[in-house]
Amino acid sequence: MNNSAKISWNDVLVAFQEIWGYKDFRSPQGEIIRSLLAKNDALIIMPTGGGKSICFQLPALLQTGLTLVVSPLVALMENQVQELRQHKLSAALLHSELSSWQRRKILQALEQQKLRLLYLSPETLFSPPVWQILCQPQLTINGLILDEAHCLVQWGDTFRPAYRRIGAVRPALLKSKPIGTKITLAAFTATADPLAQKIIQETLQLNQPAVFLLDPYRPNLNPRVRLIWTPRDRKQQLFKFIREKQQTAGLVYVRSRRDSENIAAWLQQMGYVTASYHAGLSAEERRMIETAWIEGKMPFVVCTSAFGMGINKSDVRWVVHFHAPLFLSEYVQEIGRAGRDGKPAQTLTLVSEPTGWLDPEDKQRQKFFEDKMRSQQQQAQQLIKKLPKTGEINAVTRQYPDAAIALSLLHSTGQLNWLDPFHYTIVSSKKTQPVSQLHAAKQMNKYLTTKQCRWQFLLNAFGFHQKGENWRCGHCDNCRRGEAFDE
């Protein structure tokens, strides 16, 4: 059975110093580690760069048995596993880009209980070879960690529907384990508003979780939003901003792979050392770009949201959103990559003027997203009439190609329950929940047009009201309206 009861706090501190070289924890790292070692479920919201990964890696390494880390992006998993392996620690990752012999080797290590940490995506977790091994009675599983848990809310309904099935994992695994086995479940993210927190807790079926909430406010981050009038103006504003940054480290975020490639090619023609980074690149290409950027050989990268999660570089001086993100949670994650060293950092978002007459791109993107969401909702409501009341996901998706997304939407509206990660039952034909993604997209629009302090808006949106109604940061564009900015 799990052996966390035998671990003294002194063991924890000794391991922390031996592996990471630090003498003591930052608050609330110590409390989170105690909670996980005591087998409590937890929801942890800590700002980007706050040291979240140590909070679940250390308990995992101190216990015999396996901790599963469900993570959204290969690049993010690669970075964490590479760091752990440099410390000679038993961690591995499974993903679709591995060769068959690499995959076999990791599955063998998993079966032989040689791993302490296994990183994998929700889709890989549910693949038959992995799931069969995890269900073996003799395989000890201590914990299930959902890293970057905001993705469950942001992507789980429509983009990565496997996220909606994670809540069924623990009960299904426990059925195959010896009586009395405990599996801790913890969700980690930098951003989750009160609605997102509720969705994460309910979807994962967290059991009386210890909740750790740290607000995302960073006094050294200076957010600005600039109205642009034409596509040419957007490029000129970006060029002017980068030119004034003189080789300091930064990131340019765009929304699509095509934009990433086009903008990077244009800036390369202007003489800048940069690269396009998106999920379509090979692992080698991604690693090469990350290394060049981290080592300062490439001052900035033109990237989609695939870049940055879990990549630790402390001296990033600026982040530009060439296009605004769809969600506030994405925005706060991405600006949070700047200024981790505590020194001032600039963040700039370029947004079309509200009518969109001369540059309709932002409006079109927003409309496309909203139309797609509504259409998927309608398809789900039509499909519920055709589905068997109880069914198996693979059989249903063979018959109806879009069924995986429809099932996750029906789960999010309270019309369907997962009996286990592969079997569902329809519980109601009436919708009970609002569409959380549309709500989140509307919040982002309000942020871009607000006249109030930007940090006050963000803190309120994420449920942090303790700074007081009239509190202002004093360093965003709205607080400093009329002043000359330090570029």
Summary of the structure (lengths in Angstrom):
residues: 487
radius of gyration: 22.8
end to end distance: 57.7
largest distance: 66.9
contacts: 1580
relative contact order: 0.12
helix: 44%
strand: 16%
